[in-house]
Each structure stands twice: as structure tokens, then as C-alpha cells.
């Protein structure tokens, strides 16, 4: 592409455009912002990326990313006695639950969901590792997204865990905190009614 200022800049734009939420236009804006703030932003960012490449690893136990394996969550003594294992699709979901302050629980990252149309089967996820860990816990919480693929994955895992004597639950689905019924879709309202609780 002409006018971008050279091969190096174009390569940077193309690499940034691969990130989720960034297309070519947003990537160009980000690159220009970095260039304008070279010493204050670009140099520290490059150094941080270099350090991350050298130090960040995937936890062999749960699938989280950290600078050690097992990760800081798996080695946290407050979580060692937790009888609850929360199963999530990816690391971003784990981080979201941690930000929400769900307590001293442990996690298992599946690495995605079952999706036959995309060629993703059980062998492409960490389901076997989950089954191997499951007997350490009294409850497995399936915190997968309320998509067709997420629910298919939850059913598959539930079937795999059926032979073990433990409680398998899933996150409640329905009316969000602060939500107004008039603005919710029919599927959400229907699920909220089915999952109603006593007061």
C-alpha cells in the first residue's frame, strides 16, 4: 500500500490488524499513535512484548497464562482446598470471573468449544485433561457461553462426567443485573423464567 511510509510500517499495520477488534483502519490509527509517541509508548511496548515472549507460558494444570507453570492461581494456597472447579472456554473468561471476585476457586480452560462445522472436536480441546482433574473436586461449574456451541460443549462434558460422583452445574442465564424486561430478547426472558429461584 502506498503512502504508509515504508515496508516496516506496513508490516506493523498488517500485524496489528490481525488482533481481535482491529481491522486495517484501526491498525493504521494505532500505528500512527505509536509512531507519534515513540519514546513514551512504542519503545516501552516493544520491550514489554519482548519480555512477554520470553516469560509468559501456559499453565500445564489449568490452561491460564502466567509467568510460571503451574500458574499463580493453581499454586495459591487459599484455593488448594476449593471443591469447586470452574470450566471456561478461554483465558479471557477466567480473567473476567477473577475480576468479578468469584472467590477462592480453581479453573480449567478448555481452549474453545466444540464446533463440528469448524472442524473442532473433543480432541482439539482440553476435555481429557478436565476429566482427569475432575475427581479432585466436589462440583464442576460449566461457565461456557450461552451459544449453540457452548451448550453442545456443556452437554458433551456433562455426559463425560456422568460416571463420576460429583455435582455438575452451569452458570445461570437470564435477566442481567440492572436489566429491564422490555429490552431483553425472547430467548433470554424464556431462559430467565425457566431458571427462576425462590425468594
Beta strands, then each sheet from edge to edge (+ up, - down):
strand 1: 57-58
strand 2: 65-66
strand 3: 84-88
strand 4: 106-109
strand 5: 139-143
strand 6: 167-170
sheet 1: 1+ 2-
sheet 2: 4+ 3+ 5+ 6+
end
